[in-house]
Amino acid sequence: MKNATPRPIFRRRAVALALPLALAASGSQAAPSPPCAPDAGKQALKLLRFHMDNDDRATIDPRSIRQIGTVAALVGGRRFDVVEVEGSVYKGEYRIRLIYARPAGSCVLMGQEIFERSDPY
């Protein structure tokens, strides 16, 4: 009859193997910043201020800048990066999306959109 409880050496091996995996999974590594993040922050703030008649209470959250995907260009087979930024003015919250072409590693703003986060109904 076999012993149902594992021997201590097996337990130590299991812990030795599981510990690095658990530490890696629990480590809070920040997502890499999009290549156009510095420009996206500046452009998002300019767009939000323009949209709100240059209200000086307009702010963007630099921690919210993230690349959310790509979109196809209207002409040709290229794709553009879509960078999303969250902003606010007084009590209003906004989602700003900036569309960038990246020829030769530079950031060229090709389009932008802004939506207020609200429920009109």
N, C-alpha and C positions, 0 to 999 in steps of 0.2 A: 504494500500500500504506500502510495506516494504522499509526502507531506504537503498539505494544502497551503501552508504559509511559505512565502518566498524566503530564501536564505538572505542574510544580511548583505552579502556581496552583490546580489542582484539588485537589492534596494539601492545600494550606493551607486551602482551603474545607472540605474533609472534616474536617480536624482541628478547625477553628473551629466546625463544627456538632456534632461528636461530643463535644467536651470538655465543654460545659455539660450535655449529657445524661448523660455518665458521672459527672460530679460530683453531679448531682441524684440519680442512682440509688445512688451509693455513700454519700451523706450519711445518717448514722444519725439520723433524726428519730424521737423517741419518739412512741409512739401517744398520742393525747390522753387525758387522765385522765377516767374516767367522772364524771358530775355528782355522784354520791353517794359518791365514793371516800373522802373523809375519814370519813364516817359508817360506811362499809363496813369500814374498817380497825379502828375501835373496836368495832363489833358482832362482827366475826370473832374478835377477841381475847377478847371476853367469852364468846362461844359456845365457843371452844376451851378456855378456862379452866373453864367450867361442865362441859363434857364430861369434863375430866380432874381433877375434884374440886379445883379452884382450885390446880393445880400452877403454881408461879411460874416454871417453866422454859418455859411456853407463850409462843411468839413467832409473829408473822406477818411476812411479807416485804412491806413496803409497795410494792416495785417490781413485785410480782406482781398487784396489784389491776388488774383489767380487766373491762370489760363484754363478756360473751360472747353476748348476744342478748336476746330478749324471750320472755315466755310469755303466753298468753292468761289473762285474769282468769276466775275461775269464774262470775262473774255480770257481765253486760254485755259490751260489745264492746271493752273497753279492753285494753291490754297493759301488762305490768310488765317493768321492766328486771331482768336477771340479772347480778349482779356476782360474779366469782370471785376468791378470795383463797387464797394458799397459806400454810400455817402448819406449825409443828412443835412437838413436845414431846419433849425429850431425843432419842431416836433415831427417834421416830415422825413421819411426815409426813402432813399432812392437806390435803384440798381442801375449802374452805368456799364455799358458794354462798349469796348473799343476794338476796332478791327484793324489789324496791322499786317502789312506786307513786310517781309524781312529780306530784301535783296542784299546780297553780300554782307549779311550780318547786321545791317542797320535796321532801324525801326521807322517805318513810314506809315503814318496814320491814314487809313483808307476810308473809315466810316465810324460812326458812333451812334449810340441810342441811349435814351434815358427813360426809365419808367419809375413812377412813384409806387411805393409799396403801400397799397391801400385797398380796401374793399368798398367799392362804390355802391354796393347793393345792400 
